[in-house]
Amino acid sequence: MSQPLWQPSQAQIEATQMHALMQRINNEYGTSLEDYASLHAWSIENLEAFWSLVWEDSDILAEHQGDSVLARPDAMPGARWFPDARLNFAANLLHRRDDHPALVACDERGRRRVISYAELHDLVARLAHALKANGVTEGDRVAGFVPNSEHAVIAMLATASIGAVWSSCSPDFGFSGVLDRFGQIQPKVLIATDGYTWNGKPIDTRDRVAQISDAIESLNQVVVFPFLEEEPEIGSIGKAVAWQEYLDNDAREIDFEPQPFDHPLYIVYSSGTTGAPKCIIHSAGGTLLQHLKELRLHTDLRSDDVLFYYTTCGWMMWNWLVSGLACGSTLVLFDGSPFAPDPGVLWELAEREGITVFGTSAKYIAACEKEGLAPGRQHDLSRLRAVLSTGSALAHESFDYVYREIKQDLLLASISGGTDIVSCFALGCPIRPVYRGQLQCRGLGMAVDVFDDDGKPLREEKGELVCTRPFPSMPIGFWNDPRGERYRDAYFDTFPGIWAHGDYAEITAEDGLIIHGRSDAVLNPGGIRIGTAEIYRQVEKVEDVLESLCIGQEWNDDVRVVLFVRLREGMTLDDKLRDEIKRTVRANTSPRHVPAKIIQVEDIPRTLSGKIVELAVRNVVHGRPVKNKDALANPESLKMYEDIPDLQQ
């Protein structure tokens, strides 16, 4: 076994909520659980007892819990959690009603707005009453074309309080990207911004909002809030009303409508790079229970914590972040570029706001290292106790960077799950060591495994990431998929009755997890399966490489590895740099991993949530169509991958 980078002390372990749960199980069930492995095994073997304990320990507010925990426990899909329960998601996030800060909303323009729990409740009440007066009822959809501001949180909570369904995307989505999403779900009300700022540039979105308003016939109201201008002119937008005019200023209380556990709460979207985005429906109870488990147990979040995640409202990490209100914590919101007005802006934010849990992407951490930032020396991060990373595999070198340049006594949690489950399959563990390059653990109550092609479990070998038993945050289904055919095809086609997530993964000797990339992007030169993350990790060690993208090109009845690299400004790919890249890959992996072709590009195509898209590039290289370019943040970048002479020889 390798040496840990960080090990919690016994005192730290015993102070965690996870340790308290383990002691409760030992006392009530006569067990002798001593470590995370035994706790995880117990949670899988005793699913109903485990999730009942999570409900009780989280003090979930409900009109009725019911006696049944899991109906049809062997059905995947089809299992039903807490079938008799009735609760309201928003009520659980607004149970605190004092002057403690609920939201600290910041942006790259330097604006800062603090909203207490009492003020948040009042704002939600005013919007909820306005939505009801507008005819919004249980099951209706309310859509948000919104930056990561307080308005998005208020609108989601108001929607959920009624029992309506919230769905959002960020304002950097183009008109077609928004229509591909909201056009499918037919919302009754659209909450929209007048604009946003990115990298110092103000971007007016009112023309796009007008287009959206005209295109979606189901809309009977568009509510526009000022984010770019103090009093924007919105007369050109059909069905539009200003946010302040729309709110019901006489409302003070909220009529939280209780719904079944599996009542729809959110509609989130797949990236849509291979066709129209899938509209994934998540339940109120399942989202709440799963997020509370992850926040309280795996992140050890408490009411005195300050939680931050760099995200947009088009990424499910926003949904995850907002659930921190159910713990009574303070949430820090930030909208804008993470490098504007300067590269250290988010670490300045961490110091100023006393952030205790800092969430971001693997790409951001790698970019901080490339920028030469040393946040631990440049800022007071004394309150920071955990850094969370997701979006892609966190490179081994990024683990080193965090402990060298950010903080030594710190839980670094590389986490992985996704939009499909609005939560995590693998994540942090405050009672376990952190090992270089590994996700610490498989989540409690999540029967996560790695299978070979024949459906047999693997250890210390790469295979398909699966989940073999039901979990509360499984989607209710897809929108406009009444018989569930697309839902079953998406997750249960590979191994019938078992969730196949589409990640290429490995369970380590330390019982951690490594994600080697997406299964559909796995390279197969000479019949050897290689995860793209294995190559990215080595290539991005090279100082002059900012980022890279790797595909398998069909060539001479086999597959060859082709690597595209984006270099530092002013650098040119020459034979010397090519050789350095190849030597680095060969020295740390195998000759099979070494790219046959290395090509410099000016940009790497990515989704609107920032993930690189190997499949789109692979299609372009092979002369195949890319079905939905509107799902990309920079679709114009695909042109540079067309008809590259070096790929024809």
FENKAHU-V55338 format. One record per residue. N is the residue number from 1. RES is the residue in three letters. OMEGA is omega in whole degrees, -180 to 180 (none if undefined). NEAR is the number of other C-alpha atoms within 12 Angstrom. Layout:
N:RES:OMEGA:NEAR + N:RES:OMEGA:NEAR
This chain:
1:MET:-180:11 + 2:SER:179:16 + 3:GLN:180:13 + 4:PRO:174:23 + 5:LEU:-179:30 + 6:TRP:180:30 + 7:GLN:178:23 + 8:PRO:176:25 + 9:SER:178:17 + 10:GLN:179:15 + 11:ALA:177:12 + 12:GLN:180:23 + 13:ILE:-175:28 + 14:GLU:179:21 + 15:ALA:-175:21 + 16:THR:174:27 + 17:GLN:177:29 + 18:MET:178:38 + 19:HIS:179:29 + 20:ALA:178:26 + 21:LEU:-180:40 + 22:MET:178:37 + 23:GLN:178:24 + 24:ARG:179:24 + 25:ILE:179:28 + 26:ASN:-178:19 + 27:ASN:-173:13 + 28:GLU:-175:15 + 29:TYR:177:17 + 30:GLY:179:11 + 31:THR:177:16 + 32:SER:179:17 + 33:LEU:-176:25 + 34:GLU:-176:24 + 35:ASP:-176:26 + 36:TYR:-178:33 + 37:ALA:-180:24 + 38:SER:177:20 + 39:LEU:180:36 + 40:HIS:180:32 + 41:ALA:180:26 + 42:TRP:-178:29 + 43:SER:179:32 + 44:ILE:-178:27 + 45:GLU:-177:20 + 46:ASN:-174:25 + 47:LEU:-175:29 + 48:GLU:179:28 + 49:ALA:-178:24 + 50:PHE:-176:34 + 51:TRP:173:37 + 52:SER:178:31 + 53:LEU:177:30 + 54:VAL:178:36 + 55:TRP:-176:33 + 56:GLU:-176:19 + 57:ASP:180:24 + 58:SER:180:31 + 59:ASP:180:23 + 60:ILE:177:35 + 61:LEU:-179:29 + 62:ALA:173:31 + 63:GLU:-178:20 + 64:HIS:177:19 + 65:GLN:-178:27 + 66:GLY:-178:20 + 67:ASP:-177:15 + 68:SER:179:20 + 69:VAL:-174:31 + 70:LEU:175:32 + 71:ALA:-177:23 + 72:ARG:-174:18 + 73:PRO:-178:24 + 74:ASP:-177:18 + 75:ALA:175:21 + 76:MET:-4:30 + 77:PRO:176:35 + 78:GLY:177:28 + 79:ALA:179:25 + 80:ARG:180:32 + 81:TRP:177:43 + 82:PHE:-172:36 + 83:PRO:-179:27 + 84:ASP:-175:24 + 85:ALA:173:30 + 86:ARG:-176:27 + 87:LEU:175:38 + 88:ASN:-177:45 + 89:PHE:-176:49 + 90:ALA:179:47 + 91:ALA:-179:39 + 92:ASN:178:38 + 93:LEU:-178:44 + 94:LEU:-178:41 + 95:HIS:178:27 + 96:ARG:-174:28 + 97:ARG:-177:23 + 98:ASP:-177:17 + 99:ASP:178:17 + 100:HIS:-179:24 + 101:PRO:174:30 + 102:ALA:-178:42 + 103:LEU:167:39 + 104:VAL:-174:36 + 105:ALA:-178:34 + 106:CYS:176:35 + 107:ASP:-174:35 + 108:GLU:175:34 + 109:ARG:178:26 + 110:GLY:179:21 + 111:ARG:-179:19 + 112:ARG:-179:21 + 113:ARG:-179:23 + 114:VAL:-180:24 + 115:ILE:180:31 + 116:SER:177:27 + 117:TYR:178:31 + 118:ALA:179:24 + 119:GLU:179:26 + 120:LEU:178:42 + 121:HIS:-178:39 + 122:ASP:180:29 + 123:LEU:178:36 + 124:VAL:179:41 + 125:ALA:-178:36 + 126:ARG:179:33 + 127:LEU:179:43 + 128:ALA:179:43 + 129:HIS:178:32 + 130:ALA:179:33 + 131:LEU:178:41 + 132:LYS:179:31 + 133:ALA:179:19 + 134:ASN:178:25 + 135:GLY:178:23 + 136:VAL:-179:33 + 137:THR:-179:26 + 138:GLU:178:29 + 139:GLY:176:30 + 140:ASP:178:33 + 141:ARG:171:41 + 142:VAL:-176:48 + 143:ALA:179:49 + 144:GLY:173:45 + 145:PHE:-157:49 + 146:VAL:169:43 + 147:PRO:179:46 + 148:ASN:-178:49 + 149:SER:179:45 + 150:GLU:-178:38 + 151:HIS:-180:38 + 152:ALA:-180:46 + 153:VAL:179:45 + 154:ILE:-178:39 + 155:ALA:178:49 + 156:MET:-178:48 + 157:LEU:178:47 + 158:ALA:179:48 + 159:THR:-178:52 + 160:ALA:-179:51 + 161:SER:-180:42 + 162:ILE:-172:43 + 163:GLY:173:41 + 164:ALA:-172:41 + 165:VAL:-178:43 + 166:TRP:176:49 + 167:SER:-175:50 + 168:SER:168:47 + 169:CYS:-176:44 + 170:SER:-173:38 + 171:PRO:173:43 + 172:ASP:174:41 + 173:PHE:174:40 + 174:GLY:-178:27 + 175:PHE:-178:29 + 176:SER:178:26 + 177:GLY:177:37 + 178:VAL:-178:42 + 179:LEU:177:31 + 180:ASP:-178:31 + 181:ARG:-175:39 + 182:PHE:179:41 + 183:GLY:179:30 + 184:GLN:-171:30 + 185:ILE:174:38 + 186:GLN:180:32 + 187:PRO:177:39 + 188:LYS:-179:36 + 189:VAL:175:46 + 190:LEU:172:52 + 191:ILE:-171:48 + 192:ALA:176:49 + 193:THR:175:48 + 194:ASP:180:40 + 195:GLY:179:37 + 196:TYR:179:36 + 197:THR:176:33 + 198:TRP:178:24 + 199:ASN:177:20 + 200:GLY:-176:20 + 201:LYS:175:16 + 202:PRO:-178:20 + 203:ILE:-179:23 + 204:ASP:-178:25 + 205:THR:-173:36 + 206:ARG:178:35 + 207:ASP:178:24 + 208:ARG:178:30 + 209:VAL:178:43 + 210:ALA:177:30 + 211:GLN:-179:22 + 212:ILE:-180:41 + 213:SER:-179:39 + 214:ASP:-172:24 + 215:ALA:-176:25 + 216:ILE:-173:31 + 217:GLU:-177:23 + 218:SER:-177:25 + 219:LEU:171:32 + 220:ASN:178:28 + 221:GLN:171:35 + 222:VAL:-178:42 + 223:VAL:-175:43 + 224:VAL:178:44 + 225:PHE:-178:40 + 226:PRO:175:30 + 227:PHE:178:36 + 228:LEU:180:33 + 229:GLU:-179:20 + 230:GLU:179:15 + 231:GLU:-176:19 + 232:PRO:174:24 + 233:GLU:-176:22 + 234:ILE:-176:30 + 235:GLY:-178:19 + 236:SER:-178:21 + 237:ILE:179:29 + 238:GLY:177:27 + 239:LYS:-173:31 + 240:ALA:172:32 + 241:VAL:179:32 + 242:ALA:-178:28 + 243:TRP:-176:34 + 244:GLN:178:20 + 245:GLU:-175:18 + 246:TYR:-177:28 + 247:LEU:176:31 + 248:ASP:-173:24 + 249:ASN:179:19 + 250:ASP:-176:16 + 251:ALA:177:21 + 252:ARG:-178:21 + 253:GLU:-180:25 + 254:ILE:174:33 + 255:ASP:-179:23 + 256:PHE:-177:33 + 257:GLU:179:30 + 258:PRO:179:31 + 259:GLN:175:34 + 260:PRO:180:30 + 261:PHE:-177:39 + 262:ASP:176:37 + 263:HIS:-179:40 + 264:PRO:178:39 + 265:LEU:-176:45 + 266:TYR:161:51 + 267:ILE:178:50 + 268:VAL:-168:43 + 269:TYR:169:42 + 270:SER:-174:36 + 271:SER:177:40 + 272:GLY:-178:32 + 273:THR:179:34 + 274:THR:-179:26 + 275:GLY:179:22 + 276:ALA:-179:25 + 277:PRO:173:36 + 278:LYS:178:31 + 279:CYS:-172:34 + 280:ILE:-176:40 + 281:ILE:178:38 + 282:HIS:-174:39 + 283:SER:179:43 + 284:ALA:-177:51 + 285:GLY:-178:48 + 286:GLY:178:43 + 287:THR:-178:47 + 288:LEU:-176:49 + 289:LEU:-179:50 + 290:GLN:-180:42 + 291:HIS:178:46 + 292:LEU:176:44 + 293:LYS:-176:47 + 294:GLU:-179:44 + 295:LEU:-175:44 + 296:ARG:-173:39 + 297:LEU:-175:38 + 298:HIS:179:44 + 299:THR:-179:43 + 300:ASP:-178:40 + 301:LEU:-179:41 + 302:ARG:-174:27 + 303:SER:179:24 + 304:ASP:179:22 + 305:ASP:173:32 + 306:VAL:-172:40 + 307:LEU:178:48 + 308:PHE:168:46 + 309:TYR:177:42 + 310:TYR:-174:49 + 311:THR:169:38 + 312:THR:180:40 + 313:CYS:174:43 + 314:GLY:-178:41 + 315:TRP:-176:40 + 316:MET:176:40 + 317:MET:173:38 + 318:TRP:179:44 + 319:ASN:180:39 + 320:TRP:180:41 + 321:LEU:-174:45 + 322:VAL:179:45 + 323:SER:175:43 + 324:GLY:175:46 + 325:LEU:180:46 + 326:ALA:176:41 + 327:CYS:-178:39 + 328:GLY:-178:36 + 329:SER:171:36 + 330:THR:178:40 + 331:LEU:174:50 + 332:VAL:178:45 + 333:LEU:176:45 + 334:PHE:177:45 + 335:ASP:179:45 + 336:GLY:179:39 + 337:SER:179:31 + 338:PRO:179:34 + 339:PHE:178:28 + 340:ALA:6:24 + 341:PRO:177:20 + 342:ASP:-174:21 + 343:PRO:-177:26 + 344:GLY:-170:29 + 345:VAL:-178:30 + 346:LEU:177:41 + 347:TRP:171:39 + 348:GLU:177:29 + 349:LEU:-180:40 + 350:ALA:179:39 + 351:GLU:-175:28 + 352:ARG:-175:22 + 353:GLU:-179:35 + 354:GLY:-178:28 + 355:ILE:179:35 + 356:THR:178:37 + 357:VAL:-173:42 + 358:PHE:-179:45 + 359:GLY:-178:41 + 360:THR:179:38 + 361:SER:177:34 + 362:ALA:-180:38 + 363:LYS:179:31 + 364:TYR:180:39 + 365:ILE:178:45 + 366:ALA:180:34 + 367:ALA:177:30 + 368:CYS:179:29 + 369:GLU:179:30 + 370:LYS:179:25 + 371:GLU:-179:20 + 372:GLY:180:18 + 373:LEU:175:28 + 374:ALA:-172:26 + 375:PRO:-178:32 + 376:GLY:178:26 + 377:ARG:-175:19 + 378:GLN:-175:20 + 379:HIS:175:26 + 380:ASP:-179:22 + 381:LEU:-176:32 + 382:SER:-179:24 + 383:ARG:-176:25 + 384:LEU:180:34 + 385:ARG:-179:33 + 386:ALA:171:42 + 387:VAL:180:45 + 388:LEU:-179:43 + 389:SER:176:42 + 390:THR:-179:40 + 391:GLY:175:37 + 392:SER:-179:36 + 393:ALA:177:45 + 394:LEU:-176:43 + 395:ALA:178:41 + 396:HIS:-179:32 + 397:GLU:177:30 + 398:SER:173:37 + 399:PHE:180:37 + 400:ASP:-178:25 + 401:TYR:-178:32 + 402:VAL:-177:40 + 403:TYR:179:30 + 404:ARG:-169:21 + 405:GLU:179:26 + 406:ILE:180:36 + 407:LYS:-179:29 + 408:GLN:-179:28 + 409:ASP:-169:27 + 410:LEU:171:36 + 411:LEU:175:44 + 412:LEU:-176:50 + 413:ALA:169:49 + 414:SER:-173:47 + 415:ILE:-176:41 + 416:SER:177:46 + 417:GLY:172:38 + 418:GLY:178:35 + 419:THR:-176:35 + 420:ASP:-177:38 + 421:ILE:-178:41 + 422:VAL:-176:41 + 423:SER:-171:40 + 424:CYS:167:44 + 425:PHE:-180:47 + 426:ALA:-172:44 + 427:LEU:-175:40 + 428:GLY:179:45 + 429:CYS:-174:50 + 430:PRO:179:41 + 431:ILE:-178:36 + 432:ARG:174:39 + 433:PRO:172:33 + 434:VAL:177:39 + 435:TYR:-177:37 + 436:ARG:175:32 + 437:GLY:-175:38 + 438:GLN:164:42 + 439:LEU:-168:44 + 440:GLN:-172:44 + 441:CYS:167:44 + 442:ARG:-172:46 + 443:GLY:175:41 + 444:LEU:180:45 + 445:GLY:-179:40 + 446:MET:-177:40 + 447:ALA:-176:31 + 448:VAL:179:41 + 449:ASP:174:41 + 450:VAL:-175:40 + 451:PHE:167:32 + 452:ASP:-176:24 + 453:ASP:-180:19 + 454:ASP:178:13 + 455:GLY:178:22 + 456:LYS:-178:18 + 457:PRO:180:24 + 458:LEU:172:26 + 459:ARG:-179:23 + 460:GLU:172:21 + 461:GLU:-176:25 + 462:LYS:178:33 + 463:GLY:-176:36 + 464:GLU:176:42 + 465:LEU:-178:45 + 466:VAL:170:41 + 467:CYS:-168:38 + 468:THR:180:34 + 469:ARG:-177:32 + 470:PRO:175:36 + 471:PHE:-170:48 + 472:PRO:-175:47 + 473:SER:169:46 + 474:MET:180:45 + 475:PRO:170:45 + 476:ILE:-179:40 + 477:GLY:175:35 + 478:PHE:176:33 + 479:TRP:-180:33 + 480:ASN:177:20 + 481:ASP:-167:20 + 482:PRO:180:12 + 483:ARG:175:14 + 484:GLY:-177:22 + 485:GLU:-180:17 + 486:ARG:178:20 + 487:TYR:180:29 + 488:ARG:180:28 + 489:ASP:-175:22 + 490:ALA:-171:26 + 491:TYR:-171:32 + 492:PHE:-178:25 + 493:ASP:-177:20 + 494:THR:179:23 + 495:PHE:-176:27 + 496:PRO:179:20 + 497:GLY:-180:24 + 498:ILE:180:33 + 499:TRP:173:39 + 500:ALA:-168:41 + 501:HIS:-179:39 + 502:GLY:175:31 + 503:ASP:177:38 + 504:TYR:-165:38 + 505:ALA:-178:45 + 506:GLU:172:36 + 507:ILE:-171:33 + 508:THR:177:27 + 509:ALA:179:19 + 510:GLU:-178:27 + 511:ASP:171:33 + 512:GLY:-178:40 + 513:LEU:172:43 + 514:ILE:175:46 + 515:ILE:-176:47 + 516:HIS:179:38 + 517:GLY:177:41 + 518:ARG:-179:38 + 519:SER:-177:29 + 520:ASP:177:25 + 521:ALA:-179:30 + 522:VAL:178:37 + 523:LEU:-175:38 + 524:ASN:180:27 + 525:PRO:179:28 + 526:GLY:178:19 + 527:GLY:179:14 + 528:ILE:-178:19 + 529:ARG:-179:31 + 530:ILE:175:39 + 531:GLY:-178:38 + 532:THR:-179:43 + 533:ALA:178:39 + 534:GLU:180:40 + 535:ILE:180:43 + 536:TYR:-177:44 + 537:ARG:-178:38 + 538:GLN:-176:33 + 539:VAL:-174:42 + 540:GLU:167:37 + 541:LYS:-177:30 + 542:VAL:-170:30 + 543:GLU:-174:24 + 544:ASP:-179:27 + 545:VAL:177:36 + 546:LEU:177:32 + 547:GLU:-176:37 + 548:SER:177:41 + 549:LEU:-173:45 + 550:CYS:176:46 + 551:ILE:170:46 + 552:GLY:178:40 + 553:GLN:177:33 + 554:GLU:-174:24 + 555:TRP:177:20 + 556:ASN:178:11 + 557:ASP:177:11 + 558:ASP:176:15 + 559:VAL:175:27 + 560:ARG:-177:32 + 561:VAL:178:38 + 562:VAL:-178:39 + 563:LEU:173:42 + 564:PHE:-177:42 + 565:VAL:170:38 + 566:ARG:-173:31 + 567:LEU:174:30 + 568:ARG:-178:23 + 569:GLU:178:14 + 570:GLY:-179:10 + 571:MET:178:17 + 572:THR:179:19 + 573:LEU:176:25 + 574:ASP:-177:16 + 575:ASP:180:14 + 576:LYS:-180:14 + 577:LEU:176:23 + 578:ARG:-179:28 + 579:ASP:179:21 + 580:GLU:179:25 + 581:ILE:-178:38 + 582:LYS:179:32 + 583:ARG:-179:23 + 584:THR:180:27 + 585:VAL:-177:31 + 586:ARG:-175:21 + 587:ALA:-173:18 + 588:ASN:178:21 + 589:THR:180:23 + 590:SER:177:19 + 591:PRO:179:20 + 592:ARG:-178:28 + 593:HIS:-173:41 + 594:VAL:-178:35 + 595:PRO:174:40 + 596:ALA:179:30 + 597:LYS:174:32 + 598:ILE:-172:33 + 599:ILE:178:34 + 600:GLN:176:33 + 601:VAL:-179:30 + 602:GLU:-177:28 + 603:ASP:177:29 + 604:ILE:-180:35 + 605:PRO:-178:40 + 606:ARG:177:32 + 607:THR:180:34 + 608:LEU:176:34 + 609:SER:171:38 + 610:GLY:-179:28 + 611:LYS:179:34 + 612:ILE:-172:40 + 613:VAL:179:41 + 614:GLU:-174:39 + 615:LEU:180:37 + 616:ALA:179:42 + 617:VAL:179:43 + 618:ARG:178:36 + 619:ASN:-180:28 + 620:VAL:-179:28 + 621:VAL:-179:32 + 622:HIS:178:23 + 623:GLY:179:20 + 624:ARG:-178:16 + 625:PRO:169:19 + 626:VAL:-166:29 + 627:LYS:-173:21 + 628:ASN:-179:25 + 629:LYS:180:36 + 630:ASP:178:33 + 631:ALA:-177:42 + 632:LEU:176:38 + 633:ALA:-177:31 + 634:ASN:-175:27 + 635:PRO:180:30 + 636:GLU:-179:19 + 637:SER:-179:24 + 638:LEU:-177:33 + 639:LYS:-177:23 + 640:MET:179:22 + 641:TYR:-179:35 + 642:GLU:170:24 + 643:ASP:177:18 + 644:ILE:-175:23 + 645:PRO:-176:12 + 646:ASP:-180:17 + 647:LEU:178:27 + 648:GLN:-178:16 + 649:GLN:none:13
